[in-house]
Amino acid sequence: MRPYLIALFIALPSILFAQSNYHSGYVVKNNDDTLKGFINYREWDQCPKSIDFKINKEDRQTLKFDPHIIKSFQINGMESYVTYKGIISMDRTKFPDLPQGLDTTKKQDTIFLKQITTGKYLSLFYHQDGIKIRLFIAVSNEQPLELKYLQYYSAQNQVVSGGNYKAQLTFFINRIGRGSNKLTRLIEDAGYNQSDFEKIVSEANGDGLNTKSDQKKVFFRFFAGARISNTKNNLSDDRSSISSSVLVGPIREVTVSPQKISAFSSTQSPEIDLGIDLFPNKNVQQFIFRAALSLWYAKPRFQYLVYDGSINDNYLSTTFFSQYTATLTPQVLFNFYNKDRFKIYIDGGIGLNFSSYSNSKLRIGTVNDFDSFWPNFPVQAGIIIAKKWDFSVTYSGYADYTKFAGDYGLRSSSASVGVKYLFGK
């Protein structure tokens, strides 16, 4: 079995990155011909160096386009990119990976720029590669110009920040004759980031600060669901004696000789789930940050034969209690099969459990010895159908939730199946 598992782990990266996600769109070639079809839309953390294109979604043949052979491409209703041919800065500007001293390195390149917003006068573009983030501005259909920003360590090892992007923005505003006190304040307060620049460009275009391009996009959705859970509780004692008694094992393991014991009790219960999904890219949805609140309970009951040395005989002992828990679980979900209307995912996170206890009868300790807060580490696998229904199985390994003295303790693991309804898209 082990060789097959090794082979699976070796092949898994290829399987994951081979997944395609084709959406309707078009490319504009260098001869101005427009070619409609389908573009493989990936969760690009950096601007793509090339794209995969199909005339028909079912085609086996894939065309590859890079910025040397097309002017632009658009994924309908999602993102647009244009080709830029010109000088780009090459200094690093992300702390703490900064150059020692001013670095004015540049190079000639041909790249795709992501279109952030466009309007009557100005357009704003974004580019990110393995070196830095760059922002570009353009008048109408002219060649974009990089807005310059720099950071570096001085001779005294202090971080120096600068660049003339504010002067560049002022120049473009004056050039189109849209100068105003409001825009002057926005430029003076602007950091080198997409959000601040987008406000400036939208205001200059006469769109105000509440245009479609400037509105906060929905990058989250809520969900609600239910599960059936099986919680397995483990009561254990590694000591040789408890007072005058010796635990000798579960009732099914009758013996009169003292020994280490471990007894189990299972509870089947319903579980309610509420939560929110956050998307780094709501169109692709390959990675999702999920926070779930779950409500559930367990009612363990243990029975033992206990050997009492004073009477040289066994007697039956019972331990039981009720545990009611609210669990907050931040987790990361990855859709390793990621189609628009069908997804298969795995996820993992940490469960932050807040428990209360009642109806207890304990051989050792009191209900005060139970932990009101205890963590566990659930993993989950599931499928999402039609963007609305999430079916999953969840498993959490053993986690302790008592603070009894000595080696006596309680812990639990759980397995569940459930369904969630996803609100939004």
C-alpha positions in Angstrom: 0.0 0.0 0.0 2.8 2.4 0.9 4.3 2.6 -2.7 0.9 3.6 -4.0 0.7 6.4 -1.4 4.1 7.6 -2.3 3.2 7.6 -6.0 0.0 9.6 -5.2 1.9 12.3 -3.3 4.4 12.6 -6.1 1.7 13.0 -8.7 -0.5 15.3 -6.6 1.1 18.6 -7.5 0.8 17.8 -11.2 -2.9 16.9 -10.7 -3.6 20.1 -8.9 -1.9 22.4 -11.3 -3.3 20.6 -14.3 -6.8 21.6 -13.4 -8.4 24.0 -15.9 -11.0 26.7 -15.4 -12.1 28.0 -18.8 -14.4 31.0 -19.1 -15.7 32.9 -22.1 -13.5 35.8 -23.3 -11.5 37.1 -26.2 -8.1 38.1 -27.3 -7.1 41.0 -29.6 -4.1 40.1 -31.8 -1.4 42.4 -32.9 -3.1 42.8 -36.3 -6.3 44.0 -34.4 -8.2 40.8 -35.1 -10.5 39.8 -32.3 -10.6 36.1 -31.5 -13.5 34.9 -29.3 -13.4 31.7 -27.3 -12.5 30.5 -23.8 -9.6 31.5 -21.5 -8.1 29.3 -18.8 -8.7 31.6 -15.8 -6.3 30.8 -13.0 -5.9 32.3 -9.5 -3.0 34.4 -10.5 -1.1 35.8 -7.5 1.2 37.4 -10.1 0.2 38.8 -13.6 0.3 35.9 -16.1 3.1 35.6 -18.5 0.9 33.8 -21.0 -2.6 32.4 -21.3 -4.2 29.2 -22.6 -7.0 29.8 -25.1 -9.6 27.5 -26.8 -12.0 28.3 -29.6 -14.6 26.0 -28.1 -14.6 24.9 -24.5 -14.6 21.2 -25.5 -11.6 21.5 -27.9 -8.6 19.4 -27.1 -6.3 21.8 -28.9 -5.1 24.7 -26.7 -3.6 27.9 -28.1 -1.0 29.8 -26.0 -0.8 33.6 -26.2 1.8 35.8 -24.6 2.1 39.6 -24.7 4.4 39.5 -27.7 1.6 38.2 -29.9 -1.6 39.8 -28.6 -2.5 43.4 -27.6 -5.0 42.5 -24.9 -7.4 39.8 -23.6 -10.5 39.8 -21.5 -12.3 37.2 -19.4 -15.9 38.3 -19.7 -17.3 39.8 -16.6 -14.1 39.2 -14.6 -10.7 40.7 -15.7 -9.1 42.5 -18.5 -5.4 42.7 -19.4 -3.4 44.9 -21.9 0.1 44.5 -23.3 2.7 46.9 -22.3 6.0 47.2 -24.1 8.5 49.6 -22.4 10.7 50.3 -19.5 9.9 48.9 -16.0 11.7 49.4 -12.7 13.5 46.4 -11.2 14.3 47.6 -7.6 12.7 45.7 -4.7 10.2 47.7 -2.7 8.8 45.2 -0.2 10.1 45.5 3.3 12.4 43.9 4.6 13.7 42.7 1.3 15.1 46.2 0.2 18.2 47.2 -1.6 21.2 48.7 0.3 21.2 52.2 -1.1 19.2 53.7 -4.0 18.6 51.2 -6.8 17.5 52.7 -10.1 17.8 49.5 -12.2 15.4 49.3 -15.1 14.9 47.0 -18.1 12.9 46.9 -21.4 10.2 44.3 -21.2 6.9 43.1 -22.7 4.3 42.2 -20.1 0.6 42.0 -19.4 -1.0 44.8 -17.2 -4.2 44.2 -15.4 -6.8 46.9 -16.0 -8.0 48.2 -12.7 -10.3 51.0 -13.8 -10.9 53.1 -16.9 -13.0 56.1 -17.8 -13.4 59.3 -19.9 -9.9 60.6 -19.2 -7.6 58.2 -17.3 -7.0 54.5 -16.9 -5.2 52.7 -14.1 -3.3 49.4 -14.5 -1.5 46.9 -12.1 1.4 44.6 -12.5 3.0 42.2 -10.1 5.8 39.7 -10.6 8.4 38.0 -8.4 10.2 41.3 -7.7 7.5 44.0 -6.9 4.1 45.5 -7.5 4.0 48.3 -10.1 1.1 50.6 -10.9 0.6 52.4 -14.3 -1.5 55.3 -15.5 -2.5 56.3 -19.0 -4.5 59.0 -20.8 -7.2 57.5 -23.0 -5.6 54.9 -25.3 -2.0 56.1 -24.9 0.9 54.0 -23.7 0.7 53.5 -19.9 3.4 55.1 -17.7 4.7 53.4 -14.5 4.1 55.4 -11.4 7.5 55.4 -9.6 8.0 54.3 -6.0 11.1 53.3 -4.2 12.3 52.0 -0.8 15.9 51.3 0.3 18.2 51.2 3.2 20.3 54.3 3.8 24.0 54.2 4.9 22.7 54.3 8.5 20.5 51.3 7.8 17.3 53.4 8.0 14.4 52.7 5.6 14.0 55.5 3.1 10.7 55.8 1.1 10.1 58.0 -1.9 9.5 58.2 -5.5 7.8 60.8 -7.7 4.4 59.1 -8.1 2.5 62.0 -6.5 4.1 64.5 -8.9 3.2 62.1 -11.8 -0.4 61.9 -10.7 -0.5 65.7 -10.4 0.9 66.1 -13.9 -1.7 63.8 -15.4 -4.6 65.5 -13.5 -3.4 69.0 -14.8 -2.9 67.6 -18.3 -6.6 66.6 -18.6 -7.7 69.8 -16.9 -9.4 68.2 -14.0 -7.4 69.8 -11.1 -9.4 70.5 -7.9 -8.8 70.9 -4.2 -10.3 67.5 -3.6 -8.0 65.8 -6.0 -5.0 67.7 -4.5 -5.9 66.3 -1.0 -6.4 62.8 -2.3 -3.0 62.9 -4.0 -1.2 64.3 -1.0 -2.7 61.6 1.2 -2.1 58.7 -1.2 0.1 55.8 -0.4 1.5 53.7 -3.2 -1.4 51.3 -3.4 -4.2 50.3 -5.8 -7.1 51.6 -3.5 -5.8 55.1 -3.2 -4.9 55.4 -6.9 -8.3 54.1 -7.9 -10.1 56.8 -5.9 -8.0 59.4 -7.6 -8.5 58.1 -11.1 -12.3 57.7 -10.6 -12.6 61.2 -9.2 -10.6 62.6 -12.1 -12.9 60.8 -14.6 -15.9 62.4 -13.0 -17.2 59.1 -11.6 -16.9 60.2 -8.0 -15.8 57.7 -5.3 -18.7 55.4 -5.6 -18.5 54.1 -9.1 -18.8 50.4 -10.1 -15.0 50.1 -10.3 -14.6 51.8 -6.9 -17.4 50.0 -5.0 -16.3 47.3 -2.6 -16.6 44.1 -4.4 -18.2 41.1 -2.7 -15.4 38.7 -1.7 -17.4 36.7 0.8 -20.4 34.5 1.2 -22.3 33.1 4.2 -23.4 29.5 4.7 -25.6 27.5 7.1 -25.8 23.7 7.4 -26.2 20.7 9.6 -24.2 17.5 10.3 -24.6 14.2 12.0 -21.6 13.7 14.3 -20.2 10.6 16.1 -18.1 11.7 19.1 -15.9 9.1 20.6 -14.8 9.8 24.2 -11.9 8.0 25.8 -11.6 7.6 29.5 -8.1 6.3 30.6 -6.1 5.7 33.7 -2.5 4.7 33.7 -2.2 4.3 37.5 -2.2 1.0 39.3 -4.8 2.0 41.8 -7.4 4.5 42.7 -8.0 4.7 46.4 -8.7 1.1 47.4 -9.9 0.2 44.0 -8.1 -0.9 40.8 -9.6 -0.3 37.4 -9.4 -3.6 35.6 -10.9 -2.8 32.2 -14.2 -2.3 30.4 -17.0 -4.7 31.3 -16.4 -6.8 28.2 -12.8 -7.5 29.4 -13.6 -9.1 32.8 -10.5 -9.8 34.9 -9.5 -9.6 38.5 -5.8 -8.6 37.9 -4.9 -4.9 38.0 -4.0 -3.5 34.6 -3.9 -0.2 32.6 -7.3 0.4 31.1 -8.9 2.5 28.3 -12.6 2.7 27.9 -14.7 4.3 25.1 -18.1 5.8 24.8 -19.7 7.1 21.6 -22.4 9.8 21.1 -24.3 10.4 17.9 -25.7 13.9 17.8 -26.9 16.6 15.4 -24.7 19.6 14.8 -25.5 23.1 13.5 -23.0 25.0 11.3 -22.9 28.7 10.5 -20.1 30.6 8.9 -18.5 32.8 6.2 -16.2 32.1 3.3 -13.6 34.7 2.2 -12.1 34.6 -1.3 -8.7 35.9 -2.4 -10.2 35.7 -5.9 -14.0 35.3 -6.0 -14.1 34.4 -9.7 -11.7 31.5 -9.4 -12.4 30.4 -5.9 -9.5 27.9 -5.7 -8.4 29.0 -2.2 -11.1 29.9 0.3 -10.6 31.1 3.9 -13.5 29.7 5.9 -14.6 30.5 9.5 -17.3 28.2 10.9 -19.3 28.2 14.1 -20.6 24.8 15.2 -23.0 23.8 18.0 -22.9 20.2 19.2 -23.1 18.0 22.3 -21.8 14.7 23.7 -23.1 12.5 26.5 -20.5 9.9 27.3 -21.2 7.0 29.7 -18.6 4.6 30.9 -19.0 1.3 32.9 -16.3 -0.7 34.5 -15.7 -3.7 36.7 -13.5 -2.4 39.5 -11.5 -4.7 41.7 -11.7 -3.8 45.4 -8.8 -5.4 47.3 -10.5 -4.9 50.7 -13.3 -7.3 49.7 -11.3 -9.3 47.1 -14.1 -8.8 44.6 -15.3 -6.7 41.6 -18.1 -4.1 41.5 -19.7 -2.1 38.7 -18.8 1.6 38.5 -20.3 4.2 36.2 -19.0 7.6 35.0 -21.2 9.9 32.9 -21.7 13.6 32.1 -23.1 15.9 29.4 -20.9 18.2 27.3 -22.3 21.1 25.3 -19.8 22.8 22.9 -19.6 25.8 20.6 -16.7 25.5 18.2 -15.1 28.3 16.2 -13.0 26.8 13.4 -10.8 29.1 11.2 -9.6 27.0 8.2 -8.2 27.0 4.7 -10.0 25.3 1.9 -8.4 24.3 -1.4 -10.5 23.2 -4.4 -8.2 20.8 -6.1 -10.8 20.0 -8.7 -12.2 23.4 -9.6 -15.0 23.7 -12.2 -17.6 26.4 -12.2 -20.5 24.3 -11.1 -18.6 21.3 -9.5 -15.7 21.4 -7.1 -13.9 18.9 -4.9 -12.0 20.2 -1.9 -9.9 19.5 1.1 -9.4 21.8 4.1 -7.8 21.9 7.5 -7.8 24.3 10.5 -7.9 24.6 14.2 -11.1 24.1 16.3 -11.4 26.5 19.2 -13.9 24.6 21.5 -15.9 26.3 24.3 -17.6 23.7 26.5 -20.0 23.6 29.4 -20.8 20.4 31.5 -23.7 19.2 33.5 -25.5 16.0 34.7 -22.3 14.5 35.9 -21.4 11.5 38.0 -17.7 11.0 38.2 -15.5 8.5 40.0 -12.6 10.9 40.3 -12.6 14.7 40.4 -15.5 17.1 39.9 -17.0 19.0 36.9 -14.6 21.8 37.7 -11.8 19.6 36.5 -13.2 19.8 32.9 -11.7 22.4 30.5 -14.1 25.1 29.4 -11.7 25.8 26.5 -9.8 23.2 24.5 -8.4 23.0 20.9 -8.5 20.3 18.3 -7.5 20.0 14.7 -10.2 18.9 12.2 -9.7 18.0 8.6 -12.4 17.9 6.0 -13.1 16.8 2.4 -16.1 17.6 0.3 -17.8 18.6 -2.9 -19.6 21.8 -3.9 -22.4 21.5 -6.4 -24.0 24.3 -8.5 -22.3 26.9 -6.3 -25.0 26.3 -3.6 -24.6 22.9 -2.0 -21.6 21.8 0.0 -21.5 18.1 1.1 -18.6 17.1 3.4 -17.1 14.6 5.7 -15.0 15.8 8.7 -12.6 14.1 11.1 -10.9 15.4 14.2 -8.3 13.3 16.1 -8.1 12.9 19.8 -7.9 16.0 22.0 -7.8 16.3 25.8 -10.4 18.3 27.6 -9.8 17.5 31.3 -7.2 18.6 33.8 -7.5 15.8 36.3 -4.4 15.1 38.5 -2.1 12.2 37.7 -2.7 10.1 34.6 -6.4 10.0 34.7 -8.0 11.8 31.8 -10.7 12.3 29.2 -10.3 13.0 25.5 -12.5 12.9 22.4 -12.3 12.5 18.6 -15.1 12.9 16.1 -16.3 12.1 12.6 -19.3 13.6 10.9 -21.1 14.0 7.6 -23.0 17.1 6.7 -24.5 19.5 4.2 -24.2 23.3 3.9 -26.3 25.8 1.9 -24.1 28.5 0.4 -25.6 32.0 0.1 -24.4 34.2 -2.7 -22.2 33.2 -5.6 
